[in-house]
Amino acid sequence: MSPAIRRSDSPGTRRRSRRWAAALGVGALVVTGGGLLAGPAQAMAAASVAVDFPTHCIPPAIAGIPPIDGTTSAQISVDNAAPKVGDTVTVTYTVVKPAASNPVDLALPADIMTPTGKVTVAGAQSADITVEGPKKNDPVPGKGEFPSFSMTGTFTVTAPGEITLSPGDYNIHTSYIMELDTPCTVTDPPAPVSQTIIATDGGGQVNERAIQLGTASGAAGDQVSVVGSKFTAGASVTLAGRAGNAQTGDTATATADGSGGFTGQLTVNDPATTGIVAYEGAAWDAAKGAGPQAYTVTGGGGETPDGSQKLTSTVKAGTLSMSQAGDSVELSAVDFGKGGASTGALRTVTVKDFRGGPAGWSLTGKVTDFKSPAGATIGASALGWSPACATKAGSPSTCAAGSKGSVGSAGATLASTPNGAFTGGEFTVDAGLSLDVPAYAAAGSYSGVLTLTLT
């Protein structure tokens, strides 16, 4: 079998396709069982209701059973259904009845299950909230149903209006004899809305715009690099010098990219300059701008005293880029009629963030179905990974690995760094790969394409 890997970078970086190979005699997937529930319930505005949605679950390979396509019943609730912009809302995702159940005859003791998941936010703002539950559960008999469990997380309200919350993918991790996972994905996302909240402006939307200067000083006539983030995508941004509360005549323009970031150059001529701002619109507006960032014009207008030499150095902002150690991965073969996990390791990906701004980055991946030349198919959800990320010493940012679980066609996060006042560095990203292949899958070589995207 040969899966293929694609890679894509954010604007300004390279984009290309990569191929993997994964030889496979044939293989088998394992999942838990679970019964179907009633049809989807309708969510009501400003009220929390239980909803049902189709779910695809892949239990540990040791279970020796195929994936389950069942129904999950879940409910989303919040601690504040009428928040203001800027408020932090706590979200609770309760899986009332999982689609999966204990796949083995062995009874599971209490307090060995740790659930994690995602909640989809839509409407006035969009986001995926990560939620996690405690390592707590009632005993589960052999082949018995998994009990109900709850997970919590938070998000900050950034815009007024109606905000909807829907249950997303979840994973049941068990720590008993072995560390095992049962990832369950929403078959046709998004799932139905379970909770609707109404946010008020609370005095205005949260302004998350930010700028960072390449240097804090320079002689009159020097250029300074200005890096911005969280501006309106595609907006024209004015860069301007400030002398106290007044704007100077030094201005330039930049255009925000699709993620709201930009890098521009401003020539500062006015020796009275004390700061630099960036804003959208025809004039400075604190609600649509960032700054001022302190800046000092040095050298008395550029004059150099007799018997001295002016030394000037510039730190140039770079780019966000990624590279990988290879473009093919050979997964292990499995036996026809037995199946199991076809395993391997992602070729190491190196991320270099030399932008020098406040924005972090995210590396995500999604995979196609695995197909053989004869037309046999293994679904994309059968590929799982266990991400790992290392940060090079001295890097301003710290890399965080994504969650262990299914990659699928919808995709998952491989690694990321957060936004901050000062970000950047070098990082290496790896992942263990495992393709669960159904028993009696047709013998032959299967190919799939994994696309990695850096933003």
JOQUIHU-V381441 format. One record per residue. N is the residue number from 0. RES is the residue in one small letter. SS is DSSP state (A for helix, B for strand, O for the rest). PHI is phi in whole degrees, 0 to 359 (* if undefined). D_CENTER is the distance of its C-alpha to the mean C-alpha in whole Angstrom. Layout:
N;RES;SS;PHI;D_CENTER
N;RES;SS;PHI;D_CENTER
This chain:
0;m;O;*;29
1;s;O;225;27
2;p;O;279;23
3;a;B;244;22
4;i;B;246;19
5;r;B;248;18
6;r;B;226;16
7;s;B;221;15
8;d;O;253;14
9;s;O;290;14
10;p;O;309;17
11;g;O;94;20
12;t;O;241;19
13;r;O;283;20
14;r;B;225;19
15;r;B;200;21
16;s;B;258;21
17;r;B;232;21
18;r;B;246;23
19;w;O;249;23
20;a;O;239;26
21;a;O;219;27
22;a;O;286;30
23;l;O;213;31
24;g;O;294;34
25;v;O;188;32
26;g;O;209;30
27;a;O;223;30
28;l;O;260;27
29;v;O;231;27
30;v;O;212;26
31;t;O;263;27
32;g;O;265;30
33;g;O;177;30
34;g;O;272;32
35;l;O;282;31
36;l;O;253;31
37;a;O;293;32
38;g;O;295;31
39;p;O;304;28
40;a;O;267;29
41;q;O;274;29
42;a;O;282;27
43;m;O;251;29
44;a;O;303;28
45;a;O;60;28
46;a;O;219;28
47;s;O;265;26
48;v;O;227;27
49;a;B;284;27
50;v;B;231;25
51;d;B;248;25
52;f;B;207;23
53;p;B;293;23
54;t;B;224;21
55;h;B;250;21
56;c;B;247;21
57;i;B;239;22
58;p;O;282;24
59;p;O;303;25
60;a;A;300;27
61;i;A;297;30
62;a;A;292;30
63;g;O;70;32
64;i;O;231;31
65;p;O;284;29
66;p;O;300;26
67;i;B;248;26
68;d;B;254;26
69;g;B;236;27
70;t;B;238;26
71;t;B;257;24
72;s;B;251;25
73;a;B;214;23
74;q;B;214;23
75;i;B;251;21
76;s;B;224;23
77;v;B;228;22
78;d;O;272;25
79;n;O;209;25
80;a;O;272;26
81;a;O;224;27
82;p;O;281;25
83;k;B;255;25
84;v;O;303;23
85;g;O;100;22
86;d;O;288;22
87;t;B;260;20
88;v;B;252;20
89;t;B;269;20
90;v;B;248;18
91;t;B;244;20
92;y;B;253;19
93;t;B;254;22
94;v;B;273;23
95;v;B;292;26
96;k;B;214;27
97;p;O;290;25
98;a;O;285;25
99;a;O;259;26
100;s;B;223;29
101;n;O;300;30
102;p;O;278;30
103;v;O;240;33
104;d;O;286;37
105;l;O;287;36
106;a;O;290;36
107;l;B;256;33
108;p;O;284;34
109;a;O;289;32
110;d;O;60;29
111;i;O;234;27
112;m;B;252;24
113;t;B;238;21
114;p;B;268;19
115;t;B;224;15
116;g;B;189;13
117;k;B;228;11
118;v;B;241;13
119;t;B;269;13
120;v;B;257;14
121;a;B;216;16
122;g;B;100;19
123;a;O;296;20
124;q;O;214;16
125;s;O;235;13
126;a;B;189;10
127;d;B;243;8
128;i;B;267;10
129;t;B;276;10
130;v;B;236;14
131;e;B;214;16
132;g;O;250;20
133;p;O;285;22
134;k;O;279;24
135;k;O;208;27
136;n;O;197;29
137;d;O;284;32
138;p;O;303;34
139;v;B;240;33
140;p;O;293;36
141;g;O;304;36
142;k;O;60;34
143;g;O;275;34
144;e;B;289;31
145;f;O;294;28
146;p;O;283;29
147;s;O;295;27
148;f;B;211;24
149;s;B;235;22
150;m;B;228;19
151;t;B;232;18
152;g;B;197;15
153;t;B;225;15
154;f;B;213;14
155;t;B;259;16
156;v;O;286;18
157;t;O;246;18
158;a;O;209;21
159;p;O;282;24
160;g;B;125;24
161;e;B;279;24
162;i;B;239;20
163;t;B;255;20
164;l;B;234;18
165;s;B;233;17
166;p;B;293;17
167;g;B;239;14
168;d;B;299;14
169;y;B;215;15
170;n;B;224;17
171;i;B;251;20
172;h;B;258;20
173;t;B;246;24
174;s;B;241;26
175;y;O;207;29
176;i;O;70;31
177;m;O;228;28
178;e;B;269;24
179;l;B;231;23
180;d;B;234;20
181;t;B;233;21
182;p;B;282;17
183;c;B;235;18
184;t;B;247;16
185;v;B;290;17
186;t;O;295;20
187;d;O;228;20
188;p;O;291;17
189;p;O;277;17
190;a;O;289;19
191;p;O;301;22
192;v;B;291;21
193;s;B;254;23
194;q;B;218;23
195;t;B;238;23
196;i;B;240;24
197;i;B;244;26
198;a;B;262;24
199;t;B;257;27
200;d;O;291;27
201;g;O;58;28
202;g;O;101;30
203;g;O;129;27
204;q;O;290;23
205;v;O;290;21
206;n;O;266;22
207;e;O;260;18
208;r;O;297;20
209;a;B;211;21
210;i;B;228;23
211;q;B;221;23
212;l;B;265;27
213;g;O;291;27
214;t;O;208;31
215;a;O;264;32
216;s;B;202;36
217;g;B;180;38
218;a;B;285;41
219;a;O;302;42
220;g;O;95;41
221;d;B;282;38
222;q;B;266;35
223;v;B;236;32
224;s;B;278;28
225;v;B;240;26
226;v;B;249;22
227;g;B;242;20
228;s;B;214;17
229;k;O;66;16
230;f;O;277;19
231;t;O;292;20
232;a;O;304;19
233;g;O;81;22
234;a;O;286;24
235;s;B;278;27
236;v;B;245;27
237;t;B;269;30
238;l;B;257;30
239;a;B;213;33
240;g;B;276;35
241;r;B;232;37
242;a;B;246;40
243;g;O;69;40
244;n;O;268;39
245;a;B;258;40
246;q;B;276;38
247;t;B;273;40
248;g;B;275;41
249;d;B;274;38
250;t;B;223;35
251;a;B;206;33
252;t;B;232;30
253;a;B;216;27
254;t;B;242;25
255;a;O;290;21
256;d;O;278;19
257;g;O;297;16
258;s;O;259;14
259;g;O;87;17
260;g;O;262;17
261;f;B;203;21
262;t;B;228;23
263;g;B;228;27
264;q;B;237;30
265;l;B;239;33
266;t;B;273;36
267;v;B;257;38
268;n;O;257;42
269;d;O;284;43
270;p;O;293;44
271;a;O;275;43
272;t;O;300;39
273;t;O;242;38
274;g;B;193;34
275;i;B;227;32
276;v;B;235;30
277;a;B;221;27
278;y;B;206;28
279;e;B;267;27
280;g;O;97;31
281;a;O;280;34
282;a;O;214;35
283;w;O;302;33
284;d;O;217;31
285;a;A;301;29
286;a;A;284;27
287;k;A;235;26
288;g;B;221;26
289;a;B;219;25
290;g;B;108;28
291;p;B;282;30
292;q;B;262;29
293;a;B;300;32
294;y;O;212;34
295;t;B;237;38
296;v;B;272;40
297;t;B;255;42
298;g;O;82;46
299;g;O;57;48
300;g;O;82;47
301;g;O;102;47
302;e;O;284;50
303;t;O;246;51
304;p;O;300;54
305;d;O;301;57
306;g;O;78;56
307;s;O;230;52
308;q;O;230;50
309;k;O;273;46
310;l;O;253;43
311;t;O;232;40
312;s;O;227;37
313;t;O;233;33
314;v;O;260;30
315;k;O;269;28
316;a;O;290;24
317;g;O;258;23
318;t;O;233;20
319;l;B;261;16
320;s;B;217;17
321;m;B;218;16
322;s;B;217;19
323;q;B;222;19
324;a;O;288;23
325;g;O;187;23
326;d;O;236;23
327;s;O;215;24
328;v;O;230;24
329;e;O;262;27
330;l;O;280;26
331;s;O;292;29
332;a;O;279;31
333;v;O;234;32
334;d;O;271;35
335;f;O;299;37
336;g;O;87;37
337;k;O;254;35
338;g;O;69;32
339;g;B;130;29
340;a;B;267;26
341;s;B;265;26
342;t;B;247;24
343;g;B;184;23
344;a;B;226;21
345;l;O;299;18
346;r;O;297;20
347;t;O;305;19
348;v;B;254;16
349;t;B;252;17
350;v;B;252;15
351;k;B;240;17
352;d;B;250;16
353;f;O;247;20
354;r;O;286;19
355;g;O;75;21
356;g;O;256;19
357;p;O;270;17
358;a;O;274;14
359;g;O;275;11
360;w;B;219;9
361;s;B;222;6
362;l;B;248;7
363;t;B;241;6
364;g;B;216;10
365;k;B;216;12
366;v;B;229;16
367;t;O;274;19
368;d;O;297;22
369;f;B;267;24
370;k;B;233;27
371;s;B;260;31
372;p;O;302;34
373;a;O;277;36
374;g;O;101;33
375;a;O;290;32
376;t;B;227;28
377;i;B;242;25
378;g;O;299;22
379;a;A;301;19
380;s;A;292;18
381;a;A;284;20
382;l;B;271;18
383;g;B;241;16
384;w;B;220;15
385;s;B;236;15
386;p;B;289;13
387;a;B;215;14
388;c;B;217;14
389;a;B;239;17
390;t;B;255;18
391;k;O;292;21
392;a;O;305;23
393;g;O;92;24
394;s;O;288;20
395;p;O;297;20
396;s;O;265;16
397;t;O;239;15
398;c;O;279;12
399;a;B;241;10
400;a;B;285;10
401;g;O;288;8
402;s;O;280;10
403;k;O;290;13
404;g;B;157;14
405;s;B;287;14
406;v;O;273;12
407;g;O;69;14
408;s;O;284;15
409;a;O;281;12
410;g;O;95;10
411;a;B;205;7
412;t;B;276;5
413;l;B;271;8
414;a;B;194;8
415;s;B;196;7
416;t;B;230;9
417;p;O;276;10
418;n;O;292;12
419;g;O;191;16
420;a;O;295;20
421;f;O;213;20
422;t;O;233;17
423;g;O;134;17
424;g;B;133;18
425;e;B;238;18
426;f;B;217;16
427;t;B;243;17
428;v;B;239;14
429;d;B;226;16
430;a;B;197;16
431;g;B;281;18
432;l;B;245;19
433;s;B;213;21
434;l;B;255;22
435;d;B;276;24
436;v;B;251;27
437;p;O;297;30
438;a;O;300;33
439;y;O;63;35
440;a;O;297;33
441;a;O;302;35
442;a;O;296;36
443;g;O;145;34
444;s;O;260;32
445;y;B;246;28
446;s;B;237;26
447;g;O;217;22
448;v;B;243;20
449;l;B;258;16
450;t;B;255;14
451;l;B;255;12
452;t;B;234;10
453;l;B;252;10
454;t;O;228;9
